[in-house]
Amino acid sequence: MSDKKRFTSSRKLDHLRICAEEAVESGETGFSDIRFVHNALPECDMGSIDTSARFLNHTFRSPLFISAMTGGHPGTKDVNARLARAAERYGLGIGVGSERAALENPALADTFSVVRDEAPHAFIVGNLGVVQLRDHGIEWAEKAVEMIGADALAIHLNFLQEAIQPEGDHNAVGCFAALADLCREFKTPVIVKETGCGISAATAKKCWGAGARAIDIGGWGGTSWAAVESVRAAENRSADRRLKTLGETFSEWGIPTAVSLAEVLATGGPVIASGGIRSGGDVAKGLSLGADLCGMALPLLKPAMENDESLFAAIDTIQQELVTTMFLTGSARIADLKSAPLYILGRTRQMVGKDNPIRVPRYQ
């Protein structure tokens, strides 16, 4: 194996360890500025609440989406297997981490394909960086889908992380053209996915124009890949020490998740809300604003590194929080939740603007 391929694989294990052990969350999602109006007479049966959701012609038993986390190193296989078993058990969608390492070294493919093995009926989203798409073309996209029997392919945008990595790809020229070519020629649905900085209305319009079938906003307020890379730089004695400071500085960069969600939804859909979603209440808020699914990664990572029981318990808690929120807003179905009245306060209201079409009928 070449040094470059070995480095890509080892970096995946670094990322998994740092996310599990270090304080790498940064920012405010904006969800703390959003409050549901309590319905004192909900007129629905909590035991019969329907949390099923639809996304890209697929039905899910819950709108919780297991966001892309890992794969690409032998040490990540068990984590992906547990996450996949959870997706199968609860009827959830699941995304895998960047498949670059396995595309460079096919011996690592089973760290990703285990997801399909353990979740034969789940909606699985493959993952490829837009830079790798530009450099290797549609052939790599096809291999990424084939590797896991993917139902959709996420093309991730992570240029903040690339800017801080010592080995990062700093040239974004030609990436949009590569995305448009893929969307035009690819049969598998393409999802454009940010990784922690959010997507603006202007970028969303470009993505829809390119032919994206969905957008995963990956907003600011959760795991900061700038912070992750800052930790990596601090641990690596041979790394440029300036990268540690750069990572710390730019951990504050991005569009808060709630704001990004509002901007993207104003341009089209379907949309996955992700970035700092930490509870079933946050899931409910994302859905109420108009998201189709809500992605969660870090809260599921630590239990997934322990055992199935811990992971299932975490998901049960999230689901219970979602159902309770729906009950207390009188929402018997997800469609009802999307019309539940909200209070929009503080900086989120200032950034989004009272005149945003999503909020005018809802603001109390």
C-alpha distance (Angstrom), angle and dihedral (degrees) to the residues before:
residue distance angle dihedral
M1 . . .
S2 3.80 . .
D3 3.81 119.8 .
K4 3.80 90.0 -113.8
K5 3.81 93.0 54.5
R6 3.80 91.7 45.3
F7 3.80 90.1 50.2
T8 3.81 93.0 51.7
S9 3.80 90.2 52.8
S10 3.82 95.9 46.3
R11 3.81 90.3 48.1
K12 3.82 88.8 60.5
L13 3.79 90.9 58.0
D14 3.82 90.5 46.6
H15 3.80 90.1 53.7
L16 3.80 92.7 49.4
R17 3.80 93.2 49.3
I18 3.81 95.2 44.9
C19 3.81 93.0 48.6
A20 3.80 90.6 50.4
E21 3.81 97.8 43.9
E22 3.81 109.7 27.3
A23 3.82 134.8 64.1
V24 3.80 98.9 -106.7
E25 3.80 102.0 148.4
S26 3.77 117.1 110.0
G27 3.78 139.0 174.9
E28 3.79 139.1 10.8
T29 3.78 121.7 -70.7
G30 3.80 93.0 -155.3
F31 3.81 92.1 -121.6
S32 3.82 90.5 112.2
D33 3.83 86.4 66.4
I34 3.80 90.8 57.2
R35 3.80 121.4 80.0
F36 3.76 129.8 175.4
V37 3.78 119.0 -127.7
H38 3.79 106.0 -115.4
N39 3.80 114.0 -118.9
A40 3.80 106.2 -147.5
L41 3.82 90.6 -172.4
P42 3.81 102.8 40.5
E43 3.85 96.6 169.6
C44 3.80 94.4 -153.9
D45 3.80 137.0 101.3
M46 3.81 111.9 -111.7
G47 3.80 89.7 -154.6
S48 3.80 91.5 57.9
I49 3.81 100.8 45.2
D50 3.80 111.7 136.8
T51 3.80 114.6 -140.4
S52 3.80 96.0 176.0
A53 3.80 116.3 133.2
R54 3.81 138.8 -172.0
F55 3.79 127.4 -135.9
L56 3.81 128.9 163.8
N57 3.82 91.8 -11.0
H58 3.79 92.7 -53.2
T59 3.80 127.1 114.9
F60 3.81 119.9 -138.0
R61 3.79 127.3 -167.8
S62 3.80 88.6 -136.8
P63 3.81 134.7 19.2
L64 3.83 90.0 -129.6
F65 3.80 108.4 115.1
I66 3.81 120.1 -162.5
S67 3.78 99.8 -132.2
A68 3.80 125.1 -141.8
M69 3.79 111.9 -76.3
T70 3.76 118.4 148.9
G71 3.79 155.2 -16.6
G72 3.78 133.8 124.1
H73 3.82 100.0 92.6
P74 3.82 128.0 71.2
G75 3.79 88.6 -120.6
T76 3.80 91.7 62.5
K77 3.80 98.5 55.8
D78 3.81 96.9 88.1
V79 3.80 92.0 50.2
N80 3.80 91.9 52.4
A81 3.81 90.1 46.8
R82 3.81 91.5 54.5
L83 3.80 93.1 46.3
A84 3.80 89.4 49.9
R85 3.79 92.6 50.5
A86 3.78 88.3 52.7
A87 3.80 91.4 50.7
E88 3.79 90.4 51.4
R89 3.80 93.6 45.4
Y90 3.82 96.2 48.9
G91 3.80 100.6 32.2
L92 3.80 93.7 -114.8
G93 3.78 133.1 151.2
I94 3.80 116.8 -116.4
G95 3.78 135.9 -163.9
V96 3.80 125.9 -156.9
G97 3.78 125.8 -139.5
S98 3.78 122.8 -100.7
E99 3.81 108.9 -50.6
R100 3.80 92.8 -153.2
A101 3.81 94.9 108.4
A102 3.81 92.5 54.6
L103 3.79 92.3 44.8
E104 3.79 88.5 54.5
N105 3.80 92.1 43.1
P106 3.86 114.7 23.6
A107 3.82 90.0 -165.4
L108 3.82 85.9 78.5
A109 3.81 94.5 54.4
D110 3.80 93.4 102.0
T111 3.81 90.5 64.8
F112 3.81 84.9 69.2
S113 3.82 103.6 27.8
V114 3.81 88.9 58.3
V115 3.81 85.7 76.1
R116 3.80 92.2 65.1
D117 3.81 90.7 41.0
E118 3.80 91.2 56.0
A119 3.82 96.6 36.2
P120 3.81 107.0 38.7
H121 3.81 93.8 162.7
A122 3.81 100.3 38.2
F123 3.80 127.5 109.8
I124 3.82 101.6 -112.8
V125 3.79 125.7 -167.3
G126 3.80 119.8 -154.9
N127 3.78 121.7 -147.0
L128 3.80 134.8 -138.8
G129 3.79 130.5 160.1
V130 3.77 117.8 -116.2
V131 3.82 90.1 -126.6
Q132 3.80 91.0 55.5
L133 3.80 89.2 47.1
R134 3.80 89.8 53.7
D135 3.79 93.6 46.2
H136 3.82 99.6 41.9
G137 3.78 103.5 25.9
I138 3.77 133.0 -147.5
E139 3.82 91.7 -36.6
W140 3.80 90.4 74.4
A141 3.80 91.1 46.6
E142 3.80 89.8 53.5
K143 3.80 91.6 48.9
A144 3.81 91.3 48.6
V145 3.81 90.5 54.9
E146 3.79 93.9 43.2
M147 3.81 92.9 49.3
I148 3.82 92.9 66.2
G149 3.79 104.1 15.9
A150 3.79 87.9 -111.5
D151 3.80 122.7 -161.6
A152 3.82 91.3 -155.6
L153 3.79 137.8 5.8
A154 3.80 123.9 -129.7
I155 3.78 115.7 -150.1
H156 3.78 103.3 -157.1
L157 3.79 126.2 -147.1
N158 3.81 112.7 -154.4
F159 3.77 106.9 153.2
L160 3.81 94.9 143.0
Q161 3.79 89.2 57.9
E162 3.81 90.8 45.1
A163 3.80 90.6 51.4
I164 3.80 91.6 57.0
Q165 3.81 100.5 38.7
P166 3.81 112.1 94.9
E167 3.80 86.9 -139.2
G168 3.82 93.7 39.3
D169 3.79 127.0 135.2
H170 3.80 105.6 -114.0
N171 3.80 99.3 178.9
A172 3.81 115.1 87.7
V173 3.81 96.0 170.1
G174 3.79 112.5 127.2
C175 3.80 96.4 15.1
F176 3.80 95.7 112.4
A177 3.80 91.7 50.0
A178 3.82 89.6 50.5
L179 3.80 90.4 50.9
A180 3.79 92.2 49.6
D181 3.82 91.3 48.5
L182 3.80 90.8 51.3
C183 3.80 94.3 48.6
R184 3.78 90.8 48.5
E185 3.82 96.7 49.5
F186 3.81 104.5 27.6
K187 3.80 121.9 95.4
T188 3.81 94.3 -161.0
P189 3.83 114.7 81.8
V190 3.80 112.7 -100.6
I191 3.81 120.9 -140.2
V192 3.79 118.7 -166.2
K193 3.80 109.1 -142.6
E194 3.79 131.4 -169.4
T195 3.79 118.5 -158.0
G196 3.79 106.2 -142.4
C197 3.80 110.0 -39.0
G198 3.80 100.0 77.6
I199 3.79 132.1 -128.4
S200 3.80 123.2 -96.2
A201 3.78 127.4 -141.4
A202 3.82 90.2 -106.1
T203 3.81 93.2 53.1
A204 3.80 91.2 43.9
K205 3.80 90.6 55.3
K206 3.80 89.3 52.6
C207 3.81 90.6 50.2
W208 3.80 93.5 50.1
G209 3.79 88.7 46.2
A210 3.79 90.1 53.2
G211 3.79 89.6 55.1
A212 3.82 103.3 -100.4
R213 3.79 111.7 165.8
A214 3.82 94.1 -152.6
I215 3.80 142.2 -1.9
D216 3.80 128.1 -134.2
I217 3.80 102.6 -159.4
G218 3.84 99.5 -157.3
G219 3.79 92.4 -164.0
W220 3.81 132.4 -164.4
G221 3.77 117.5 -88.0
G222 3.78 105.8 68.3
T223 3.78 133.5 56.1
S224 3.79 109.1 0.1
W225 3.79 112.7 -148.8
A226 3.78 87.4 -165.1
A227 3.81 87.3 61.0
V228 3.80 91.2 45.6
E229 3.79 91.2 53.0
S230 3.80 89.9 46.0
V231 3.81 89.1 57.7
R232 3.81 90.9 47.6
A233 3.79 90.2 51.4
A234 3.81 91.1 50.0
E235 3.80 91.2 51.0
N236 3.80 94.4 47.8
R237 3.79 109.4 77.3
S238 3.79 92.1 -165.5
A239 3.81 94.3 51.5
D240 3.79 123.4 105.1
R241 3.80 102.7 -92.4
R242 3.79 90.2 -146.1
L243 3.81 88.3 70.4
K244 3.80 90.5 66.3
T245 3.79 91.0 56.9
L246 3.79 91.9 42.2
G247 3.80 90.3 54.1
E248 3.79 91.9 49.8
T249 3.80 92.0 49.2
F250 3.79 95.6 48.8
S251 3.78 95.4 44.9
E252 3.82 82.2 90.7
W253 3.81 93.0 56.9
G254 3.78 121.7 107.9
I255 3.78 149.7 57.5
P256 3.82 114.6 -71.4
T257 3.78 111.7 -109.8
A258 3.81 96.7 -116.6
V259 3.81 91.3 48.8
S260 3.80 93.5 46.7
L261 3.79 89.9 48.1
A262 3.80 91.8 53.5
E263 3.81 92.4 47.4
V264 3.79 95.1 48.0
L265 3.81 94.5 44.2
A266 3.79 89.2 53.4
T267 3.82 87.6 62.5
G268 3.80 101.3 44.8
G269 3.80 143.9 -73.5
P270 2.96 178.5 29.4
V271 3.80 97.4 -23.9
I272 3.79 137.0 -177.4
A273 3.80 112.6 -151.0
S274 3.80 111.9 -145.0
G275 3.78 138.7 150.8
G276 3.79 119.5 91.4
I277 3.79 97.4 -2.4
R278 3.78 101.3 153.7
S279 3.80 108.6 164.4
G280 3.76 145.3 24.6
G281 3.79 86.9 -99.9
D282 3.80 89.6 59.3
V283 3.80 89.2 48.8
A284 3.81 89.0 53.2
K285 3.81 91.3 50.3
G286 3.79 92.4 50.1
L287 3.79 91.3 49.5
S288 3.78 92.1 45.6
L289 3.79 90.2 55.0
G290 3.80 89.0 53.9
A291 3.81 109.2 -88.2
D292 3.79 117.9 144.6
L293 3.81 95.5 -149.1
C294 3.80 134.0 4.9
G295 3.78 119.7 -137.6
M296 3.77 124.7 -144.9
A297 3.80 128.8 -178.2
L298 3.82 119.6 151.1
P299 3.85 97.0 48.9
L300 3.82 88.2 55.7
L301 3.80 97.2 42.0
K302 3.79 99.9 73.5
P303 3.83 95.1 48.1
A304 3.81 89.6 44.0
M305 3.81 88.3 56.8
E306 3.82 89.3 55.1
N307 3.80 111.0 45.4
D308 3.80 144.7 -57.7
E309 3.79 93.5 -91.0
S310 3.82 93.6 56.8
L311 3.79 91.5 48.0
F312 3.80 93.7 47.6
A313 3.81 90.3 48.7
A314 3.82 90.7 52.8
I315 3.80 91.8 51.0
D316 3.81 91.8 46.1
T317 3.81 88.9 55.2
I318 3.80 93.2 49.3
Q319 3.77 91.0 48.0
Q320 3.81 91.8 48.8
E321 3.80 90.4 51.0
L322 3.81 90.5 50.9
V323 3.81 93.6 48.9
T324 3.81 92.0 47.1
T325 3.80 91.2 51.0
M326 3.78 90.5 49.4
F327 3.80 91.0 49.9
L328 3.80 93.5 50.3
T329 3.81 91.2 51.3
G330 3.81 93.2 46.7
S331 3.81 91.7 -113.0
A332 3.80 111.6 149.5
R333 3.83 91.2 173.8
I334 3.78 137.6 23.5
A335 3.81 88.3 -105.5
D336 3.81 89.0 60.0
L337 3.79 91.1 50.1
K338 3.80 89.7 56.5
S339 3.80 88.9 64.7
A340 3.81 98.2 41.1
P341 3.83 111.2 125.2
L342 3.80 118.2 -106.8
Y343 3.76 140.2 -167.4
I344 3.83 110.9 -134.4
L345 3.79 111.4 -162.3
G346 3.78 145.2 168.6
R347 3.78 126.5 -0.7
T348 3.79 93.3 -10.1
R349 3.80 90.7 59.9
Q350 3.82 89.7 47.0
M351 3.81 93.9 49.7
V352 3.77 96.6 43.6
G353 3.78 96.5 38.6
K354 3.77 128.2 -133.3
D355 3.80 90.3 -103.1
N356 3.80 95.3 62.1
P357 3.82 104.7 128.0
I358 3.80 92.1 -132.0
R359 3.77 92.2 61.5
V360 3.78 109.0 35.5
P361 3.84 96.2 84.1
R362 3.78 90.9 41.8
Y363 3.77 106.1 44.4
Q364 3.80 113.9 107.9
